[in-house]
Amino acid sequence: MNTYDTFAVVINQDKLDAKHIFADKKSKQRYINYAYKCLMQYTMANLLNKKAIPKDEPITINIVMDSRPATKEDTEDLRLSIIESLKYGSYDAKGKFVNPIIQNLEEVRVQYKDSETTPLVRAADIVANKVFSVYRKDKLDSEYDDKIEQDFIAFLQLP
C-alpha cells in the first residue's frame, strides 16, 4: 500500500487562449494558480470520498512544490485561492460552482523547495516528467489516459 497519493493536472496549451494567458508573467501565474486550485478541489474531494482524510477533524494542508520563480504575492494568492475554494466554495474547471469541500480547514501552507535536496519534491518531479512524456508522445491518446488515470488519486485536464 502506498503512503502517498499521486495527483496531477495537465494543461493542454493548444486549447488555451495563449495570446491572452501568456501575454505577461502575471497572467500566466494567475492561470497556473487557477490550475493548482482546481487540482486541489478535485484531489481533496477524491480523498474525502475514499475516506483518506477525516471529514470532521480540523485539517491543515501543506503544499510543497519544486522551486520556481514566484513572488510572495503569487504564493499568497495561491494559498488564499485554495482556502477560499476548499472552505467556502468556488468555480471548477468547467465553470460550475463547487460547494465547500472542507469547512473545517484550518490552514494551507505553500512552500517551494529545491528538488535536489528534498526527496518528495524530487519524486514529484519524476511523476511530472512521466506524465509530460506520455502526453507529449501520444497527444492525449485515450489508452494512455486510462493508464495514467488508474495510477492517480486525482487526474485533471484543463484547457
C-alpha positions in Angstrom: 0.0 0.0 0.0 1.3 3.5 -0.9 1.8 6.0 1.8 1.5 8.9 -0.6 -1.3 9.6 -3.1 -0.3 10.9 -6.6 -2.3 13.6 -8.4 -1.6 15.7 -11.5 -3.1 18.4 -13.7 -2.3 18.5 -17.4 -2.8 21.8 -19.2 -3.4 21.4 -22.9 -1.8 24.6 -24.2 -3.2 24.1 -27.7 -6.7 24.7 -26.3 -5.7 27.9 -24.4 -6.1 31.4 -25.4 -2.3 31.6 -25.3 -2.0 35.1 -26.6 -4.1 36.3 -23.6 -2.8 33.9 -20.9 0.9 34.2 -21.8 0.7 37.9 -22.5 2.7 38.6 -19.3 4.1 36.9 -16.3 1.2 37.9 -14.1 -1.5 36.4 -16.4 0.5 33.2 -16.7 0.9 33.0 -12.9 -2.9 33.5 -12.4 -3.7 30.7 -14.8 -1.1 28.4 -13.1 -2.7 29.3 -9.7 -6.1 28.5 -11.1 -4.9 25.1 -12.3 -3.5 24.3 -8.8 -6.7 25.5 -7.1 -8.8 23.2 -9.4 -6.5 20.3 -8.8 -6.7 20.8 -5.0 -10.5 20.9 -5.2 -10.6 17.7 -7.2 -8.0 15.9 -5.1 -9.4 16.8 -1.8 -12.9 15.7 -2.9 -11.5 12.4 -4.0 -9.5 11.9 -0.8 -12.7 12.7 1.2 -14.7 10.2 -0.9 -12.2 7.4 -0.3 -12.1 8.4 3.4 -8.4 9.0 3.3 -8.8 12.2 5.3 -11.2 12.8 8.2 -14.3 14.8 7.4 -14.9 16.3 10.8 -11.5 17.0 12.2 -9.5 20.2 11.7 -7.3 20.0 8.6 -4.1 21.7 7.7 -2.7 21.3 4.2 1.0 21.6 3.4 1.8 22.0 -0.2 5.5 21.7 -1.1 6.4 22.3 -4.7 9.6 22.5 -6.8 11.3 25.8 -6.6 10.2 28.2 -9.4 10.1 32.0 -9.8 7.2 33.1 -7.7 6.8 36.3 -5.7 5.5 36.3 -2.2 2.3 37.8 -3.6 1.9 35.0 -6.1 2.4 32.4 -3.3 -0.1 34.2 -1.1 -2.7 34.5 -3.9 -2.4 30.7 -4.5 -2.7 29.9 -0.7 -5.8 32.2 -0.4 -7.5 30.9 -3.5 -7.1 27.3 -2.2 -8.5 28.2 1.2 -11.4 30.0 -0.5 -12.3 27.2 -2.8 -12.0 24.4 -0.2 -13.5 26.2 2.7 -16.1 28.5 1.1 -16.6 27.1 -2.4 -15.8 28.4 -5.8 -16.0 27.5 -9.5 -14.4 24.5 -11.0 -12.6 24.0 -14.4 -15.9 23.6 -16.1 -17.5 26.8 -14.7 -19.8 25.0 -12.2 -19.9 26.1 -8.6 -18.3 23.6 -6.2 -19.7 23.7 -2.7 -17.2 23.9 0.2 -15.3 20.7 0.5 -13.5 21.1 3.8 -15.4 23.6 6.1 -13.0 22.7 9.0 -9.9 23.7 7.0 -7.6 25.5 9.4 -4.6 26.4 7.3 -3.0 26.0 3.9 0.8 26.4 3.7 2.6 26.7 0.4 6.4 26.2 0.2 8.8 26.0 -2.7 11.8 23.6 -2.2 14.7 22.5 -4.3 14.1 19.0 -5.8 17.8 18.3 -5.5 17.6 18.5 -1.7 14.0 17.4 -1.0 13.3 13.7 -1.8 9.5 14.0 -2.1 9.8 17.0 -4.4 12.2 15.0 -6.5 9.7 12.2 -6.6 7.0 14.7 -7.7 9.4 15.8 -10.5 9.8 12.2 -11.7 6.0 11.8 -11.8 5.6 15.1 -13.6 8.2 14.1 -16.2 6.4 10.8 -16.7 3.0 12.5 -17.3 4.6 15.1 -19.6 6.4 12.4 -21.7 3.3 10.3 -22.1 1.2 13.3 -23.1 3.8 14.7 -25.5 4.4 11.4 -27.1 0.9 10.3 -27.6 -1.0 13.6 -27.7 -3.7 12.6 -25.2 -4.1 9.1 -26.6 -7.0 7.5 -24.7 -5.1 4.3 -24.0 -2.5 6.3 -22.1 -5.2 8.5 -20.5 -6.8 5.4 -19.0 -3.5 4.0 -17.7 -2.4 7.3 -16.1 -5.8 7.9 -14.6 -5.6 4.5 -12.9 -2.4 5.4 -11.2 -3.6 8.7 -9.8 -6.0 9.6 -7.0 -6.9 12.7 -8.9 -6.1 13.4 -12.5 -7.4 16.6 -14.0 -7.1 18.0 -17.5 -7.6 21.7 -18.2 -7.7 23.6 -21.4 
